[in-house]
Amino acid sequence: MEARFHLFDSPTAAKVLKRFSTASVALEESTLPTSLRELVQLRVGQINGCGFCVDAHAKEAAAAGESAVRLSLVATWRHSTVFTDAERAALALAEEGTRLGDHGVSDETWAEVRKHYDDDEIGALVCTVSLINAATRMNVIVHNPGGSYEPGMFARMSG
């Protein structure tokens, strides 16, 4: 599979992507653990069928210390024992925030998120879910394939 269009070939899209990447730096500077951000982004990539995002965030999560077992179970986190209650709350928020048309984010999920995260972490989670949803949509639209991502590529793009 080859990409049908390279967004960086468009001057306007390239400007947007540069700003998008800069916005991600603020999330990296938040108190939300890197591994959790990567798991959330991996799950959204899985839901939206974005090969590039699944590739990138699985590799970034592994680079952040995530085990192969946890990475392989993200898609079935509800039926596994390797995630904490706090991680489960974040993954539920990621799923419901991605599938907004189903029912939005439930009060139960929001209560679980509030129980485990402070206001800054919640803000970071909401922004992470929102940004990765935008990224997955861009990548799926242009058929950006997975497989070639190298850990640290995002950091080099925003630098």
C-alpha positions in Angstrom: 0.0 0.0 0.0 1.3 3.4 -0.9 0.0 6.8 0.3 -2.3 8.3 -2.2 -1.1 11.8 -1.2 1.7 13.2 0.9 0.3 15.9 3.1 3.7 17.6 3.4 3.6 18.2 -0.3 0.8 20.7 0.3 2.1 24.0 1.7 -1.1 24.6 3.7 -1.3 21.0 5.0 2.4 21.2 5.9 1.8 24.4 8.0 -1.1 22.7 9.8 0.9 19.6 10.5 3.8 21.6 11.9 1.4 23.4 14.3 -0.2 20.1 15.1 3.2 18.6 16.0 4.0 21.7 18.1 0.7 21.2 20.0 1.8 17.6 20.8 4.9 19.0 22.5 2.6 20.5 25.2 1.2 17.0 25.9 4.7 15.6 26.2 5.4 18.2 28.8 2.3 17.3 30.8 2.3 15.1 33.9 0.4 12.4 32.0 2.8 9.4 31.7 4.2 8.9 28.2 3.3 5.2 28.2 -0.3 6.0 29.0 -0.5 8.7 26.2 0.9 6.1 23.8 -1.5 3.4 24.9 -4.4 5.8 24.4 -3.2 6.8 21.0 -2.6 3.2 20.0 -6.2 2.3 20.9 -7.6 5.2 18.9 -5.5 4.2 16.0 -6.8 0.7 16.2 -10.4 1.9 16.4 -10.0 4.2 13.4 -8.1 1.6 11.3 -5.0 3.8 11.0 -2.0 1.6 10.1 0.4 4.5 10.5 -0.8 5.5 13.9 -0.9 1.9 15.2 2.6 1.4 13.9 3.9 4.7 15.4 2.3 4.5 18.8 3.0 0.8 19.3 6.7 1.6 18.7 6.7 4.7 20.8 5.0 2.8 23.6 7.6 0.1 23.4 10.3 2.7 23.5 8.7 4.2 26.6 8.9 0.8 28.3 5.6 -0.9 27.5 5.8 -4.7 27.3 4.8 -6.7 24.3 2.0 -8.3 26.3 0.4 -5.0 27.2 0.8 -3.7 23.7 -0.9 -6.8 22.2 -3.8 -6.6 24.7 -4.7 -2.9 24.2 -7.3 -3.9 21.6 -8.9 -6.2 24.2 -8.2 -4.2 27.3 -11.6 -4.9 28.8 -10.9 -8.6 28.7 -7.4 -8.6 30.2 -5.8 -8.3 33.6 -2.7 -6.2 32.7 -4.2 -2.7 33.0 -4.7 -0.7 36.1 -8.1 0.9 36.9 -6.7 4.3 36.0 -5.5 3.0 32.6 -8.9 1.4 32.0 -10.5 4.7 32.7 -8.2 6.4 30.2 -8.8 3.7 27.6 -12.6 3.9 28.0 -12.4 7.7 27.6 -10.3 7.1 24.4 -12.9 4.7 23.0 -15.9 6.7 23.9 -14.3 10.0 22.7 -13.5 8.3 19.4 -16.9 6.8 18.9 -18.8 9.9 19.8 -21.7 9.0 17.5 -22.5 5.9 19.5 -23.4 7.8 22.8 -20.6 10.2 23.5 -18.6 9.9 26.7 -20.8 8.3 29.4 -21.2 9.7 32.9 -19.8 6.5 34.3 -16.6 6.8 32.2 -16.2 10.4 33.1 -16.6 9.6 36.8 -13.9 7.0 36.6 -11.6 9.4 34.8 -12.3 12.1 37.5 -11.5 9.5 40.2 -8.0 8.7 38.8 -6.7 11.9 37.2 -6.3 15.5 38.3 -7.6 18.4 36.2 -4.3 18.9 34.3 -4.1 15.2 33.5 -7.8 15.2 32.3 -7.1 18.1 30.1 -4.1 16.3 28.6 -6.2 13.1 28.1 -9.0 15.0 26.3 -6.5 16.8 24.1 -4.6 13.6 23.4 -7.8 11.8 22.3 -8.8 14.8 20.2 -5.5 15.2 18.5 -5.0 11.5 17.7 -8.5 11.3 16.3 -7.6 14.2 13.9 -4.3 12.5 13.0 -5.9 9.1 12.3 -8.5 10.7 10.1 -5.8 12.5 8.1 -3.8 9.4 7.7 -6.7 7.2 6.7 -8.0 9.7 4.2 -4.6 9.8 2.4 -3.9 6.0 2.9 -0.7 6.7 4.9 0.5 3.1 5.5 2.1 1.7 8.7 5.4 -0.1 8.9 8.1 2.5 8.3 7.8 4.5 11.5 10.9 4.8 13.7 10.7 5.8 17.4 11.5 9.5 17.8 10.3 10.6 14.3 7.6 12.8 15.9 10.1 14.6 18.0 12.3 15.3 15.0 9.3 16.7 13.1 8.5 19.2 15.8 12.0 20.3 16.4 
